[in-house]
Amino acid sequence: MLTESYYWDLNDRTREFGERFYKRTGRMPNMVQAGMYLATLQYLKAVKAAGTKDADAVVKQFKELPVDDAFTSRARAG
């Protein structure tokens, strides 16, 4: 048995993300690729919200921002 926490054809959001990824790479994203991309995107949102790259300020924003993307819905980072 195998479980995955991401599948590109799960719902409309994952299909939309998968199609964008496919256009750039020529293949559909797997769980690791989607997770890394979306975690990085969340980090960049926290940097933007904090207005700085200072680690303490970014971590504070990271914990406050909701996580709602093709990998995770209605969650919080911390």
HTML snippet that shows the backbone in 3Dmol.js (N, CA, C, O; Angstrom):
<script src="https://3Dmol.org/build/3Dmol-min.js"></script>
<div id="view" style="width:600px;height:400px;position:relative"></div>
<script>
const pdb = `
ATOM      1  N   MET A   1       0.842  -1.169   0.000  1.00  0.00           N
ATOM      2  CA  MET A   1       0.000   0.000   0.000  1.00  0.00           C
ATOM      3  C   MET A   1       0.887   1.230   0.000  1.00  0.00           C
ATOM      4  O   MET A   1       2.009   1.215   0.506  1.00  0.00           O
ATOM      5  N   LEU A   2       0.357   2.290  -0.578  1.00  0.00           N
ATOM      6  CA  LEU A   2       1.069   3.555  -0.667  1.00  0.00           C
ATOM      7  C   LEU A   2       0.064   4.684  -0.476  1.00  0.00           C
ATOM      8  O   LEU A   2      -1.043   4.640  -1.012  1.00  0.00           O
ATOM      9  N   THR A   3       0.448   5.668   0.271  1.00  0.00           N
ATOM     10  CA  THR A   3      -0.388   6.855   0.397  1.00  0.00           C
ATOM     11  C   THR A   3       0.423   8.068  -0.033  1.00  0.00           C
ATOM     12  O   THR A   3       1.638   8.112   0.155  1.00  0.00           O
ATOM     13  N   GLU A   4      -0.238   9.022  -0.594  1.00  0.00           N
ATOM     14  CA  GLU A   4       0.365  10.282  -1.030  1.00  0.00           C
ATOM     15  C   GLU A   4      -0.472  11.410  -0.447  1.00  0.00           C
ATOM     16  O   GLU A   4      -1.694  11.291  -0.351  1.00  0.00           O
ATOM     17  N   SER A   5       0.163  12.484  -0.065  1.00  0.00           N
ATOM     18  CA  SER A   5      -0.599  13.619   0.465  1.00  0.00           C
ATOM     19  C   SER A   5      -0.929  14.634  -0.626  1.00  0.00           C
ATOM     20  O   SER A   5      -1.553  15.661  -0.358  1.00  0.00           O
ATOM     21  N   TYR A   6      -0.507  14.344  -1.861  1.00  0.00           N
ATOM     22  CA  TYR A   6      -0.832  15.211  -2.996  1.00  0.00           C
ATOM     23  C   TYR A   6      -0.990  14.348  -4.234  1.00  0.00           C
ATOM     24  O   TYR A   6      -0.207  13.427  -4.467  1.00  0.00           O
ATOM     25  N   TYR A   7      -2.010  14.654  -5.026  1.00  0.00           N
ATOM     26  CA  TYR A   7      -2.198  14.018  -6.328  1.00  0.00           C
ATOM     27  C   TYR A   7      -2.705  15.086  -7.268  1.00  0.00           C
ATOM     28  O   TYR A   7      -3.677  15.771  -6.950  1.00  0.00           O
ATOM     29  N   TRP A   8      -2.080  15.244  -8.404  1.00  0.00           N
ATOM     30  CA  TRP A   8      -2.385  16.351  -9.307  1.00  0.00           C
ATOM     31  C   TRP A   8      -3.824  16.327  -9.835  1.00  0.00           C
ATOM     32  O   TRP A   8      -4.346  17.377 -10.208  1.00  0.00           O
ATOM     33  N   ASP A   9      -4.471  15.172  -9.876  1.00  0.00           N
ATOM     34  CA  ASP A   9      -5.819  15.069 -10.442  1.00  0.00           C
ATOM     35  C   ASP A   9      -6.890  14.875  -9.365  1.00  0.00           C
ATOM     36  O   ASP A   9      -7.924  14.255  -9.615  1.00  0.00           O
ATOM     37  N   LEU A  10      -6.637  15.405  -8.175  1.00  0.00           N
ATOM     38  CA  LEU A  10      -7.563  15.223  -7.060  1.00  0.00           C
ATOM     39  C   LEU A  10      -8.801  16.106  -7.159  1.00  0.00           C
ATOM     40  O   LEU A  10      -9.919  15.646  -6.926  1.00  0.00           O
ATOM     41  N   ASN A  11      -8.599  17.375  -7.505  1.00  0.00           N
ATOM     42  CA  ASN A  11      -9.711  18.320  -7.566  1.00  0.00           C
ATOM     43  C   ASN A  11      -9.346  19.465  -8.510  1.00  0.00           C
ATOM     44  O   ASN A  11      -8.281  19.441  -9.126  1.00  0.00           O
ATOM     45  N   ASP A  12     -10.207  20.452  -8.627  1.00  0.00           N
ATOM     46  CA  ASP A  12      -9.953  21.560  -9.554  1.00  0.00           C
ATOM     47  C   ASP A  12      -8.665  22.316  -9.217  1.00  0.00           C
ATOM     48  O   ASP A  12      -7.924  22.705 -10.120  1.00  0.00           O
ATOM     49  N   ARG A  13      -8.396  22.524  -7.941  1.00  0.00           N
ATOM     50  CA  ARG A  13      -7.190  23.273  -7.544  1.00  0.00           C
ATOM     51  C   ARG A  13      -5.916  22.513  -7.877  1.00  0.00           C
ATOM     52  O   ARG A  13      -4.948  23.103  -8.357  1.00  0.00           O
ATOM     53  N   THR A  14      -5.908  21.215  -7.627  1.00  0.00           N
ATOM     54  CA  THR A  14      -4.709  20.431  -7.927  1.00  0.00           C
ATOM     55  C   THR A  14      -4.519  20.293  -9.431  1.00  0.00           C
ATOM     56  O   THR A  14      -3.386  20.289  -9.912  1.00  0.00           O
ATOM     57  N   ARG A  15      -5.613  20.180 -10.178  1.00  0.00           N
ATOM     58  CA  ARG A  15      -5.495  20.093 -11.639  1.00  0.00           C
ATOM     59  C   ARG A  15      -4.969  21.401 -12.213  1.00  0.00           C
ATOM     60  O   ARG A  15      -4.136  21.382 -13.120  1.00  0.00           O
ATOM     61  N   GLU A  16      -5.437  22.532 -11.706  1.00  0.00           N
ATOM     62  CA  GLU A  16      -4.966  23.830 -12.197  1.00  0.00           C
ATOM     63  C   GLU A  16      -3.476  23.990 -11.908  1.00  0.00           C
ATOM     64  O   GLU A  16      -2.717  24.418 -12.777  1.00  0.00           O
ATOM     65  N   PHE A  17      -3.055  23.649 -10.694  1.00  0.00           N
ATOM     66  CA  PHE A  17      -1.637  23.720 -10.357  1.00  0.00           C
ATOM     67  C   PHE A  17      -0.836  22.750 -11.218  1.00  0.00           C
ATOM     68  O   PHE A  17       0.232  23.099 -11.721  1.00  0.00           O
ATOM     69  N   GLY A  18      -1.347  21.534 -11.388  1.00  0.00           N
ATOM     70  CA  GLY A  18      -0.665  20.540 -12.206  1.00  0.00           C
ATOM     71  C   GLY A  18      -0.493  20.984 -13.645  1.00  0.00           C
ATOM     72  O   GLY A  18       0.557  20.751 -14.244  1.00  0.00           O
ATOM     73  N   GLU A  19      -1.508  21.622 -14.208  1.00  0.00           N
ATOM     74  CA  GLU A  19      -1.428  22.113 -15.584  1.00  0.00           C
ATOM     75  C   GLU A  19      -0.391  23.223 -15.716  1.00  0.00           C
ATOM     76  O   GLU A  19       0.365  23.249 -16.686  1.00  0.00           O
ATOM     77  N   ARG A  20      -0.347  24.138 -14.752  1.00  0.00           N
ATOM     78  CA  ARG A  20       0.682  25.199 -14.797  1.00  0.00           C
ATOM     79  C   ARG A  20       2.078  24.592 -14.693  1.00  0.00           C
ATOM     80  O   ARG A  20       2.992  24.993 -15.414  1.00  0.00           O
ATOM     81  N   PHE A  21       2.236  23.632 -13.798  1.00  0.00           N
ATOM     82  CA  PHE A  21       3.517  22.958 -13.620  1.00  0.00           C
ATOM     83  C   PHE A  21       3.904  22.229 -14.913  1.00  0.00           C
ATOM     84  O   PHE A  21       5.057  22.281 -15.342  1.00  0.00           O
ATOM     85  N   TYR A  22       2.934  21.552 -15.524  1.00  0.00           N
ATOM     86  CA  TYR A  22       3.184  20.804 -16.746  1.00  0.00           C
ATOM     87  C   TYR A  22       3.655  21.718 -17.877  1.00  0.00           C
ATOM     88  O   TYR A  22       4.573  21.366 -18.619  1.00  0.00           O
ATOM     89  N   LYS A  23       3.036  22.875 -18.009  1.00  0.00           N
ATOM     90  CA  LYS A  23       3.424  23.820 -19.062  1.00  0.00           C
ATOM     91  C   LYS A  23       4.882  24.247 -18.938  1.00  0.00           C
ATOM     92  O   LYS A  23       5.544  24.510 -19.942  1.00  0.00           O
ATOM     93  N   ARG A  24       5.380  24.314 -17.715  1.00  0.00           N
ATOM     94  CA  ARG A  24       6.766  24.744 -17.489  1.00  0.00           C
ATOM     95  C   ARG A  24       7.774  23.602 -17.536  1.00  0.00           C
ATOM     96  O   ARG A  24       8.932  23.814 -17.896  1.00  0.00           O
ATOM     97  N   THR A  25       7.341  22.388 -17.175  1.00  0.00           N
ATOM     98  CA  THR A  25       8.296  21.285 -17.024  1.00  0.00           C
ATOM     99  C   THR A  25       8.070  20.122 -17.980  1.00  0.00           C
ATOM    100  O   THR A  25       8.972  19.309 -18.182  1.00  0.00           O
ATOM    101  N   GLY A  26       6.883  20.027 -18.572  1.00  0.00           N
ATOM    102  CA  GLY A  26       6.579  18.914 -19.449  1.00  0.00           C
ATOM    103  C   GLY A  26       6.151  17.653 -18.717  1.00  0.00           C
ATOM    104  O   GLY A  26       6.073  16.585 -19.325  1.00  0.00           O
ATOM    105  N   ARG A  27       5.873  17.756 -17.418  1.00  0.00           N
ATOM    106  CA  ARG A  27       5.389  16.612 -16.636  1.00  0.00           C
ATOM    107  C   ARG A  27       4.524  17.116 -15.487  1.00  0.00           C
ATOM    108  O   ARG A  27       4.611  18.276 -15.084  1.00  0.00           O
ATOM    109  N   MET A  28       3.701  16.232 -14.976  1.00  0.00           N
ATOM    110  CA  MET A  28       2.839  16.598 -13.861  1.00  0.00           C
ATOM    111  C   MET A  28       3.652  16.534 -12.565  1.00  0.00           C
ATOM    112  O   MET A  28       4.573  15.725 -12.451  1.00  0.00           O
ATOM    113  N   PRO A  29       3.317  17.380 -11.594  1.00  0.00           N
ATOM    114  CA  PRO A  29       4.083  17.390 -10.343  1.00  0.00           C
ATOM    115  C   PRO A  29       3.768  16.181  -9.465  1.00  0.00           C
ATOM    116  O   PRO A  29       2.642  15.684  -9.435  1.00  0.00           O
ATOM    117  N   ASN A  30       4.787  15.728  -8.759  1.00  0.00           N
ATOM    118  CA  ASN A  30       4.551  14.683  -7.763  1.00  0.00           C
ATOM    119  C   ASN A  30       4.406  15.342  -6.393  1.00  0.00           C
ATOM    120  O   ASN A  30       4.455  16.567  -6.283  1.00  0.00           O
ATOM    121  N   MET A  31       4.230  14.544  -5.369  1.00  0.00           N
ATOM    122  CA  MET A  31       4.001  15.059  -4.022  1.00  0.00           C
ATOM    123  C   MET A  31       5.160  15.928  -3.531  1.00  0.00           C
ATOM    124  O   MET A  31       4.935  16.992  -2.954  1.00  0.00           O
ATOM    125  N   VAL A  32       6.390  15.485  -3.753  1.00  0.00           N
ATOM    126  CA  VAL A  32       7.549  16.232  -3.270  1.00  0.00           C
ATOM    127  C   VAL A  32       7.683  17.562  -4.012  1.00  0.00           C
ATOM    128  O   VAL A  32       7.930  18.595  -3.389  1.00  0.00           O
ATOM    129  N   GLN A  33       7.526  17.545  -5.318  1.00  0.00           N
ATOM    130  CA  GLN A  33       7.636  18.780  -6.093  1.00  0.00           C
ATOM    131  C   GLN A  33       6.556  19.780  -5.702  1.00  0.00           C
ATOM    132  O   GLN A  33       6.851  20.962  -5.529  1.00  0.00           O
ATOM    133  N   ALA A  34       5.324  19.334  -5.562  1.00  0.00           N
ATOM    134  CA  ALA A  34       4.228  20.222  -5.169  1.00  0.00           C
ATOM    135  C   ALA A  34       4.459  20.763  -3.758  1.00  0.00           C
ATOM    136  O   ALA A  34       4.261  21.952  -3.508  1.00  0.00           O
ATOM    137  N   GLY A  35       4.871  19.906  -2.849  1.00  0.00           N
ATOM    138  CA  GLY A  35       5.110  20.334  -1.473  1.00  0.00           C
ATOM    139  C   GLY A  35       6.205  21.377  -1.368  1.00  0.00           C
ATOM    140  O   GLY A  35       6.052  22.369  -0.655  1.00  0.00           O
ATOM    141  N   MET A  36       7.308  21.164  -2.071  1.00  0.00           N
ATOM    142  CA  MET A  36       8.417  22.125  -2.023  1.00  0.00           C
ATOM    143  C   MET A  36       8.022  23.458  -2.654  1.00  0.00           C
ATOM    144  O   MET A  36       8.326  24.520  -2.111  1.00  0.00           O
ATOM    145  N   TYR A  37       7.352  23.402  -3.790  1.00  0.00           N
ATOM    146  CA  TYR A  37       6.926  24.628  -4.463  1.00  0.00           C
ATOM    147  C   TYR A  37       5.974  25.426  -3.582  1.00  0.00           C
ATOM    148  O   TYR A  37       6.153  26.630  -3.397  1.00  0.00           O
ATOM    149  N   LEU A  38       4.976  24.764  -3.049  1.00  0.00           N
ATOM    150  CA  LEU A  38       3.966  25.473  -2.274  1.00  0.00           C
ATOM    151  C   LEU A  38       4.488  25.926  -0.911  1.00  0.00           C
ATOM    152  O   LEU A  38       4.038  26.952  -0.399  1.00  0.00           O
ATOM    153  N   ALA A  39       5.423  25.192  -0.311  1.00  0.00           N
ATOM    154  CA  ALA A  39       6.052  25.640   0.941  1.00  0.00           C
ATOM    155  C   ALA A  39       6.893  26.888   0.686  1.00  0.00           C
ATOM    156  O   ALA A  39       6.888  27.823   1.486  1.00  0.00           O
ATOM    157  N   THR A  40       7.611  26.896  -0.427  1.00  0.00           N
ATOM    158  CA  THR A  40       8.411  28.069  -0.785  1.00  0.00           C
ATOM    159  C   THR A  40       7.511  29.263  -1.045  1.00  0.00           C
ATOM    160  O   THR A  40       7.817  30.378  -0.623  1.00  0.00           O
ATOM    161  N   LEU A  41       6.409  29.038  -1.733  1.00  0.00           N
ATOM    162  CA  LEU A  41       5.455  30.109  -1.992  1.00  0.00           C
ATOM    163  C   LEU A  41       4.909  30.686  -0.686  1.00  0.00           C
ATOM    164  O   LEU A  41       4.770  31.902  -0.557  1.00  0.00           O
ATOM    165  N   GLN A  42       4.600  29.828   0.273  1.00  0.00           N
ATOM    166  CA  GLN A  42       4.102  30.284   1.577  1.00  0.00           C
ATOM    167  C   GLN A  42       5.165  31.117   2.296  1.00  0.00           C
ATOM    168  O   GLN A  42       4.854  32.140   2.905  1.00  0.00           O
ATOM    169  N   TYR A  43       6.417  30.672   2.220  1.00  0.00           N
ATOM    170  CA  TYR A  43       7.521  31.431   2.824  1.00  0.00           C
ATOM    171  C   TYR A  43       7.619  32.820   2.180  1.00  0.00           C
ATOM    172  O   TYR A  43       7.764  33.820   2.883  1.00  0.00           O
ATOM    173  N   LEU A  44       7.541  32.881   0.864  1.00  0.00           N
ATOM    174  CA  LEU A  44       7.641  34.175   0.182  1.00  0.00           C
ATOM    175  C   LEU A  44       6.468  35.086   0.533  1.00  0.00           C
ATOM    176  O   LEU A  44       6.635  36.303   0.619  1.00  0.00           O
ATOM    177  N   LYS A  45       5.294  34.514   0.735  1.00  0.00           N
ATOM    178  CA  LYS A  45       4.149  35.316   1.191  1.00  0.00           C
ATOM    179  C   LYS A  45       4.425  35.887   2.577  1.00  0.00           C
ATOM    180  O   LYS A  45       4.067  37.030   2.861  1.00  0.00           O
ATOM    181  N   ALA A  46       5.056  35.101   3.434  1.00  0.00           N
ATOM    182  CA  ALA A  46       5.390  35.571   4.787  1.00  0.00           C
ATOM    183  C   ALA A  46       6.428  36.683   4.732  1.00  0.00           C
ATOM    184  O   ALA A  46       6.325  37.655   5.481  1.00  0.00           O
ATOM    185  N   VAL A  47       7.420  36.561   3.866  1.00  0.00           N
ATOM    186  CA  VAL A  47       8.431  37.620   3.698  1.00  0.00           C
ATOM    187  C   VAL A  47       7.757  38.906   3.233  1.00  0.00           C
ATOM    188  O   VAL A  47       8.052  39.987   3.743  1.00  0.00           O
ATOM    189  N   LYS A  48       6.858  38.786   2.270  1.00  0.00           N
ATOM    190  CA  LYS A  48       6.152  39.965   1.760  1.00  0.00           C
ATOM    191  C   LYS A  48       5.302  40.603   2.859  1.00  0.00           C
ATOM    192  O   LYS A  48       5.312  41.823   3.021  1.00  0.00           O
ATOM    193  N   ALA A  49       4.572  39.786   3.610  1.00  0.00           N
ATOM    194  CA  ALA A  49       3.720  40.304   4.687  1.00  0.00           C
ATOM    195  C   ALA A  49       4.546  40.957   5.784  1.00  0.00           C
ATOM    196  O   ALA A  49       4.127  41.958   6.365  1.00  0.00           O
ATOM    197  N   ALA A  50       5.720  40.395   6.071  1.00  0.00           N
ATOM    198  CA  ALA A  50       6.590  40.952   7.116  1.00  0.00           C
ATOM    199  C   ALA A  50       7.294  42.218   6.638  1.00  0.00           C
ATOM    200  O   ALA A  50       7.667  43.068   7.447  1.00  0.00           O
ATOM    201  N   GLY A  51       7.475  42.341   5.338  1.00  0.00           N
ATOM    202  CA  GLY A  51       8.166  43.511   4.797  1.00  0.00           C
ATOM    203  C   GLY A  51       9.663  43.469   5.052  1.00  0.00           C
ATOM    204  O   GLY A  51      10.342  44.490   4.939  1.00  0.00           O
ATOM    205  N   THR A  52      10.178  42.305   5.393  1.00  0.00           N
ATOM    206  CA  THR A  52      11.597  42.134   5.702  1.00  0.00           C
ATOM    207  C   THR A  52      11.972  40.666   5.543  1.00  0.00           C
ATOM    208  O   THR A  52      11.103  39.797   5.468  1.00  0.00           O
ATOM    209  N   LYS A  53      13.271  40.400   5.491  1.00  0.00           N
ATOM    210  CA  LYS A  53      13.746  39.013   5.476  1.00  0.00           C
ATOM    211  C   LYS A  53      14.260  38.596   6.855  1.00  0.00           C
ATOM    212  O   LYS A  53      14.828  37.514   7.005  1.00  0.00           O
ATOM    213  N   ASP A  54      14.061  39.453   7.862  1.00  0.00           N
ATOM    214  CA  ASP A  54      14.458  39.129   9.230  1.00  0.00           C
ATOM    215  C   ASP A  54      13.729  37.860   9.674  1.00  0.00           C
ATOM    216  O   ASP A  54      12.502  37.786   9.613  1.00  0.00           O
ATOM    217  N   ALA A  55      14.492  36.872  10.118  1.00  0.00           N
ATOM    218  CA  ALA A  55      13.934  35.551  10.430  1.00  0.00           C
ATOM    219  C   ALA A  55      12.814  35.601  11.454  1.00  0.00           C
ATOM    220  O   ALA A  55      11.784  34.955  11.265  1.00  0.00           O
ATOM    221  N   ASP A  56      12.991  36.351  12.534  1.00  0.00           N
ATOM    222  CA  ASP A  56      11.960  36.393  13.576  1.00  0.00           C
ATOM    223  C   ASP A  56      10.648  36.979  13.049  1.00  0.00           C
ATOM    224  O   ASP A  56       9.568  36.466  13.341  1.00  0.00           O
ATOM    225  N   ALA A  57      10.754  38.052  12.276  1.00  0.00           N
ATOM    226  CA  ALA A  57       9.556  38.683  11.720  1.00  0.00           C
ATOM    227  C   ALA A  57       8.879  37.770  10.698  1.00  0.00           C
ATOM    228  O   ALA A  57       7.650  37.704  10.646  1.00  0.00           O
ATOM    229  N   VAL A  58       9.661  37.073   9.894  1.00  0.00           N
ATOM    230  CA  VAL A  58       9.097  36.173   8.883  1.00  0.00           C
ATOM    231  C   VAL A  58       8.417  34.980   9.551  1.00  0.00           C
ATOM    232  O   VAL A  58       7.328  34.585   9.138  1.00  0.00           O
ATOM    233  N   VAL A  59       9.038  34.405  10.570  1.00  0.00           N
ATOM    234  CA  VAL A  59       8.428  33.266  11.277  1.00  0.00           C
ATOM    235  C   VAL A  59       7.106  33.697  11.902  1.00  0.00           C
ATOM    236  O   VAL A  59       6.131  32.947  11.865  1.00  0.00           O
ATOM    237  N   LYS A  60       7.067  34.880  12.468  1.00  0.00           N
ATOM    238  CA  LYS A  60       5.814  35.380  13.063  1.00  0.00           C
ATOM    239  C   LYS A  60       4.714  35.454  12.002  1.00  0.00           C
ATOM    240  O   LYS A  60       3.592  35.008  12.241  1.00  0.00           O
ATOM    241  N   GLN A  61       5.029  36.011  10.842  1.00  0.00           N
ATOM    242  CA  GLN A  61       4.043  36.102   9.760  1.00  0.00           C
ATOM    243  C   GLN A  61       3.686  34.718   9.222  1.00  0.00           C
ATOM    244  O   GLN A  61       2.525  34.438   8.924  1.00  0.00           O
ATOM    245  N   PHE A  62       4.693  33.860   9.101  1.00  0.00           N
ATOM    246  CA  PHE A  62       4.476  32.508   8.594  1.00  0.00           C
ATOM    247  C   PHE A  62       3.441  31.774   9.444  1.00  0.00           C
ATOM    248  O   PHE A  62       2.587  31.061   8.917  1.00  0.00           O
ATOM    249  N   LYS A  63       3.523  31.953  10.756  1.00  0.00           N
ATOM    250  CA  LYS A  63       2.596  31.294  11.664  1.00  0.00           C
ATOM    251  C   LYS A  63       1.202  31.912  11.641  1.00  0.00           C
ATOM    252  O   LYS A  63       0.222  31.244  11.972  1.00  0.00           O
ATOM    253  N   GLU A  64       1.108  33.177  11.254  1.00  0.00           N
ATOM    254  CA  GLU A  64      -0.182  33.862  11.239  1.00  0.00           C
ATOM    255  C   GLU A  64      -0.938  33.707   9.925  1.00  0.00           C
ATOM    256  O   GLU A  64      -2.168  33.757   9.909  1.00  0.00           O
ATOM    257  N   LEU A  65      -0.216  33.520   8.825  1.00  0.00           N
ATOM    258  CA  LEU A  65      -0.866  33.435   7.519  1.00  0.00           C
ATOM    259  C   LEU A  65      -1.592  32.099   7.350  1.00  0.00           C
ATOM    260  O   LEU A  65      -1.055  31.051   7.709  1.00  0.00           O
ATOM    261  N   PRO A  66      -2.799  32.134   6.811  1.00  0.00           N
ATOM    262  CA  PRO A  66      -3.480  30.867   6.524  1.00  0.00           C
ATOM    263  C   PRO A  66      -2.796  30.159   5.361  1.00  0.00           C
ATOM    264  O   PRO A  66      -2.250  30.800   4.463  1.00  0.00           O
ATOM    265  N   VAL A  67      -2.832  28.841   5.390  1.00  0.00           N
ATOM    266  CA  VAL A  67      -2.302  28.033   4.295  1.00  0.00           C
ATOM    267  C   VAL A  67      -3.502  27.501   3.536  1.00  0.00           C
ATOM    268  O   VAL A  67      -4.289  26.719   4.070  1.00  0.00           O
ATOM    269  N   ASP A  68      -3.638  27.920   2.304  1.00  0.00           N
ATOM    270  CA  ASP A  68      -4.771  27.509   1.490  1.00  0.00           C
ATOM    271  C   ASP A  68      -4.314  27.462   0.041  1.00  0.00           C
ATOM    272  O   ASP A  68      -4.408  28.456  -0.679  1.00  0.00           O
ATOM    273  N   ASP A  69      -3.819  26.308  -0.385  1.00  0.00           N
ATOM    274  CA  ASP A  69      -3.277  26.156  -1.723  1.00  0.00           C
ATOM    275  C   ASP A  69      -3.639  24.783  -2.268  1.00  0.00           C
ATOM    276  O   ASP A  69      -4.496  24.104  -1.702  1.00  0.00           O
ATOM    277  N   ALA A  70      -3.013  24.367  -3.341  1.00  0.00           N
ATOM    278  CA  ALA A  70      -3.336  23.091  -3.972  1.00  0.00           C
ATOM    279  C   ALA A  70      -2.901  21.892  -3.136  1.00  0.00           C
ATOM    280  O   ALA A  70      -3.337  20.771  -3.400  1.00  0.00           O
ATOM    281  N   PHE A  71      -2.057  22.105  -2.142  1.00  0.00           N
ATOM    282  CA  PHE A  71      -1.556  21.017  -1.298  1.00  0.00           C
ATOM    283  C   PHE A  71      -2.337  20.919   0.014  1.00  0.00           C
ATOM    284  O   PHE A  71      -2.623  19.819   0.486  1.00  0.00           O
ATOM    285  N   THR A  72      -2.675  22.045   0.590  1.00  0.00           N
ATOM    286  CA  THR A  72      -3.328  22.088   1.896  1.00  0.00           C
ATOM    287  C   THR A  72      -4.434  23.140   1.896  1.00  0.00           C
ATOM    288  O   THR A  72      -4.256  24.226   1.346  1.00  0.00           O
ATOM    289  N   SER A  73      -5.552  22.829   2.497  1.00  0.00           N
ATOM    290  CA  SER A  73      -6.659  23.789   2.553  1.00  0.00           C
ATOM    291  C   SER A  73      -6.996  24.139   3.994  1.00  0.00           C
ATOM    292  O   SER A  73      -7.047  23.276   4.871  1.00  0.00           O
ATOM    293  N   ARG A  74      -7.221  25.414   4.212  1.00  0.00           N
ATOM    294  CA  ARG A  74      -7.688  25.931   5.502  1.00  0.00           C
ATOM    295  C   ARG A  74      -6.838  25.445   6.676  1.00  0.00           C
ATOM    296  O   ARG A  74      -7.348  24.842   7.621  1.00  0.00           O
ATOM    297  N   ALA A  75      -5.552  25.714   6.599  1.00  0.00           N
ATOM    298  CA  ALA A  75      -4.634  25.292   7.665  1.00  0.00           C
ATOM    299  C   ALA A  75      -3.787  26.482   8.120  1.00  0.00           C
ATOM    300  O   ALA A  75      -3.853  27.567   7.542  1.00  0.00           O
ATOM    301  N   ARG A  76      -3.002  26.258   9.151  1.00  0.00           N
ATOM    302  CA  ARG A  76      -2.045  27.245   9.645  1.00  0.00           C
ATOM    303  C   ARG A  76      -0.702  26.570   9.778  1.00  0.00           C
ATOM    304  O   ARG A  76      -0.626  25.379  10.082  1.00  0.00           O
ATOM    305  N   ALA A  77       0.361  27.325   9.551  1.00  0.00           N
ATOM    306  CA  ALA A  77       1.712  26.764   9.571  1.00  0.00           C
ATOM    307  C   ALA A  77       2.201  26.482  10.985  1.00  0.00           C
ATOM    308  O   ALA A  77       3.011  25.574  11.172  1.00  0.00           O
ATOM    309  N   GLY A  78       1.756  27.201  11.953  1.00  0.00           N
ATOM    310  CA  GLY A  78       2.360  26.996  13.257  1.00  0.00           C
ATOM    311  C   GLY A  78       1.410  27.034  14.361  1.00  0.00           C
ATOM    312  O   GLY A  78       1.801  26.874  15.517  1.00  0.00           O
TER     313      GLY A  78
END
`;
const viewer = $3Dmol.createViewer("view");
viewer.addModel(pdb, "pdb");
viewer.setStyle({}, {cartoon: {color: "spectrum"}});
viewer.zoomTo();
viewer.render();
</script>
